[in-house]
């Protein structure tokens, strides 16, 4: 969730970054208007939104109602979890504060649902980055889950409910006539994975280099199986982080590259990635980078380029030391 730490619900941005599955990668990190792992037409929900352009107002209203209701359920569940989940006592105050702010966001969703029938404008729009934006009057809500890993599930429920109630009229791009189901629901298309190669390094040791410019130089050949595993996990998380940062910048959220930090989320799940000195953060699952935070600081040049869709070669020397916390 994009939030501003230490502020009340008024500072809650109405929306969360579009979901990006942990293992999903995009070719050269240049999305060409698509989200990671989605087909050429975007996610099912994005295709539904695109298919509704110029259609009957009742269908748009019904989709907006379902979006708001499902997001209320999703965020309310996170509030309950934050208040009941056990964790370090020193984090209890943070969890309580996060829960209060999130409860405020839920209240705003409820308010928007109550004003739907009186709003002078209602729209559900597919965005260039593959996310979906709900517009109610002057309010805008990015259709989103508080947990990035559950975005697809949230969107699947929305689309399934909408099609059950409306029959998905005119949405041939979404409905599958052969199977009677919905393309991508429950089984999203496999994402393109950017691979890496292991090779002998200069002199002794070995090097792991990815097709999008990440290189790890190892000198100590012991425990190479664990080092390979750790390097591949770090690459996956750096890619996810780059995609999210790119999405943030495209949405106008300021990113202070030298202030990016990864820490345990106050909600007790995932990790809070602070993206600027204003305190804005997003919750992701970056367990490896949380244990080896120096990789984020050292990887900023690559992250900045990759977020812009133009990653360049970036070397992590002494990778044995940098990944030590993940290997032991």
Buried (B, 14 or more C-beta within 10 A) or exposed (E): BBBBBEEEBEBBBBBBBBBBBBEBBBBBBBBEEBBBBBBEBBBBBBBBBBBBEEEEEEBBBBBBBBBBBBBBEBBBBBBEBBBEEEBEEEBBEBBEBBBBBBBBBBEBBBEBBEEBEEBEEBBBBBBEBBBBBBBBEEBBBBBBBBBBBBBBBBBBBBBBBBBEEBEBEBBEBBBEEEEEBBBBBEEBEEBEBBEBEBEEBEEEBBBBBBBBBBBBBBBBEEBBEEBBBBBBBBBBBBBBBBBBBBBBBBBEBEBEBEBBBBEBBBBBBBBBBBBBEBBBBBBBBBBBBBBBBEBBEBBEBBBBBBBBBEBEEBBBEEBBBBBBBBBE
